[in-house]
Amino acid sequence: MKKLNHVVESQQFDSELLQHLFSLADSIKSDPTAYQCPNKIMATLFYEPSTRTRLSFESAMLQLGGRVIATESAKEFSSFSKGESLEDTIKVTSGYADIIALRHFEIGAAKRAAGASDKPVINAGDGAGQHPTQALLDLYTIRNHFNNIDDLTVCMVGDLRYGRTVRSLCYLLGRFHKPKILFVSPIMCRMADDICQFLTKNGVEWEEVEFEEALEHADCIYMTRIQKERFLDMDRYAKALDKHRIDTHTLPMIKPGAIIMHPLPREKEIHPDVDADPRMKYFEQAQNGVWIRMALIYMLLTEQ
Ligand code: CP
């Protein structure tokens, strides 16, 4: 099996590694105290806002018996504001911690950080690039519900151009047998060509469809927020907003056996009125982030 030194992008995970990660996450979930990394320190360096990713990484490290040092709002509160390069910050931090979780605003930042660090670096989101740990917990949630990923129809809705979670999830779905991906987005938020070409090359059927058609056919509907922070033109952002919503009007169009996911945070794309429907999995999905991140940290710190 491939050894993980850093977690930078979803393409690092082949079927064997995914199976190992998910089965370790299952074991941790059933007995979190059985897996421990005592005295290990995690540094969380977050240059962009976060609730779920930072807190679930920190919770994961604490539950593993480790400790956490943190810089949130690192654009303002780290020495980035004095002009320090990412590479220098990472070199210094790797002397203080055994593992680093990095969220950054630039595509490719995690790869640069991994190149500068002699300790494992985990990409906690790099601009509009990738968010591999989110995609892993997403896939874990899908697998836990359906027992299988093969042959599922997964629909991704919303900001597919700037949303890093859907990019990372497409790479992972490419590892399975005949999943079908439906894309639904405002015209200015269509999935980028590099991902479409990757899917075609890897034999994954994909199609751009209307929202209603996707709701009718999908096994898994993966909603996303329009990423306001990535738009330079606020008129374009306004035009992309509120096109596709799951609410009490659209809910009846969804298959009884389907699940609805969202990496969160949400805006108006899923109305809270439908939260109680048993098909809504986004809060369970967020909880799964702890088990997957515990498993990843454990692998990076103990399976070298
Ligand atoms: N899903 C996710 O990345 O959420 P946060 O931005 O709150 O970490």
Residues whose N, C-alpha, C, O or C-beta is under 5 A from the ligand:
A	BS01	CP	P49 S50 T51 R52 T53 R54 P263 L264 P265
